[in-house]
Amino acid sequence: MKTNRFVQSLVLSLLVLALAASAATAASPAATIKILAPADGSQVDAGESYSLKYEVALGPGDDHFHVWVDGDRSPGIHDLKGTYALPKLSPGEHVITIKLVDKGHVPTGPEKTIKVHAK
């Protein structure tokens, strides 16, 4: 009888914890990253100036984001909607990524990558 009550109590405790975790997740909006321009796979002119147009929504643990161009990181960006001046691109394929980070600049997981070809 005592074992049965213990098991019932344990199951009830686990259920309460699961419901609490589910409610916390539902209350926290998920991070989103939209790269509006240039389009993924687009062709740009080499040596020209282009702006990366973006919209970002931070999630739990996110503080700001960085733009990475071919592995080089930009300074931290706190404006959640706007444009970022990309460096002039040399001819060839280029990878542009937005990574969400915490206050210590550590990536939190969400990121969005596009590729462009400069000709």
Protein Blocks (a to p, Z undefined) as FASTA:
>chain_A
ZZmmmmmmmmmmmmmmmmmmmmmmmmpccdddddfbdcehiacdehiacdddddddddeh
iabdcddeehiacdddfbfbdcdddddddedddddddddddfkopafhiacddddddZZ
